[in-house]
Amino acid sequence: MGLSMEKIIAMFEYLNAGIVASDAEFKVIYQNQKCRDMFEEAFGTADYIGRLIHECHNAAATEKIKGYYREYKEKERVLDYYVMDEAGGKMTIVNVPFYDENGTFGGVVEFIFESSLD
């Protein structure tokens, strides 16, 4: 027996990893509670729904993101990840593109782990 849609939504909403999804035009379309908590602490604002993902990154990172989106759209890249230092240790960020049923690029889901996966 499969999970109900309510249980699937709750699973992602309360996962102990930040999840933020943005569409092909870089607009944030989903954040789970962990992501909202992380963004509140980092940026002073929790809710980025409807805003551009670039607002969470500096200019250099924004240019990289634009390149990744192009590569995802062209299916030249299947994911990206990086590890960065934060006040409490390390953070691992994993970006995975998503596509619609026709294979058209829909955007990117970013998973933010408050530890290193290395």
ZAMARGU-4260 file (C-alpha; in steps of 0.2 Angstrom, whole numbers, plus 5000, padded with zeros to 4 digits):
<rodrens>
0) 5000/5000/5000 | 5007/5017/4995 | 5008/5033/5005 | 4994/5045/5004 | 4998/5062/4996
5) 4995/5070/5013 | 5009/5059/5020 | 5020/5062/5006 | 5018/5081/5008 | 5021/5079/5027
10) 5037/5069/5024 | 5045/5083/5014 | 5038/5097/5024 | 5046/5090/5040 | 5062/5082/5033
15) 5077/5087/5043 | 5085/5095/5027 | 5080/5111/5019 | 5071/5109/5002 | 5068/5124/4990
20) 5062/5122/4972 | 5062/5134/4959 | 5054/5134/4941 | 5063/5136/4925 | 5062/5155/4927
25) 5072/5154/4943 | 5056/5158/4954 | 5054/5149/4970 | 5039/5138/4970 | 5041/5128/4986
30) 5050/5128/5002 | 5049/5116/5017 | 5048/5121/5035 | 5067/5117/5037 | 5071/5128/5023
35) 5060/5143/5029 | 5069/5141/5046 | 5086/5141/5038 | 5082/5156/5027 | 5075/5166/5042
40) 5091/5163/5051 | 5103/5167/5036 | 5093/5181/5027 | 5081/5187/5040 | 5066/5182/5029
45) 5059/5165/5029 | 5047/5165/5014 | 5054/5166/4997 | 5039/5159/4987 | 5037/5169/4972
50) 5054/5177/4973 | 5069/5174/4962 | 5081/5161/4969 | 5095/5173/4965 | 5090/5183/4980
55) 5098/5169/4991 | 5115/5170/4982 | 5128/5182/4978 | 5132/5188/4960 | 5145/5175/4957
60) 5134/5161/4963 | 5120/5168/4952 | 5130/5167/4936 | 5134/5148/4941 | 5116/5145/4944
65) 5111/5152/4927 | 5124/5141/4919 | 5118/5125/4928 | 5100/5129/4923 | 5105/5130/4905
70) 5114/5114/4906 | 5100/5106/4915 | 5088/5112/4901 | 5099/5105/4888 | 5102/5089/4898
75) 5121/5091/4899 | 5121/5090/4918 | 5111/5078/4929 | 5115/5086/4946 | 5126/5098/4955
80) 5132/5098/4973 | 5145/5108/4984 | 5150/5109/5002 | 5152/5125/5011 | 5158/5131/5028
85) 5145/5138/5040 | 5145/5144/5058 | 5142/5127/5065 | 5152/5116/5053 | 5149/5112/5035
90) 5133/5112/5024 | 5130/5101/5009 | 5119/5108/4995 | 5113/5096/4981 | 5104/5103/4966
95) 5093/5091/4955 | 5083/5096/4940 | 5065/5091/4937 | 5056/5088/4920 | 5038/5087/4915
100) 5031/5071/4908 | 5037/5077/4890 | 5055/5079/4896 | 5054/5098/4897 | 5064/5106/4910
105) 5053/5112/4924 | 5066/5119/4937 | 5077/5113/4951 | 5075/5106/4968 | 5089/5110/4980
110) 5092/5100/4996 | 5102/5108/5010 | 5110/5097/5023 | 5117/5105/5038 | 5132/5093/5038
115) 5145/5087/5025 | 5141/5072/5015 | 5159/5070/5011
</rodrens>
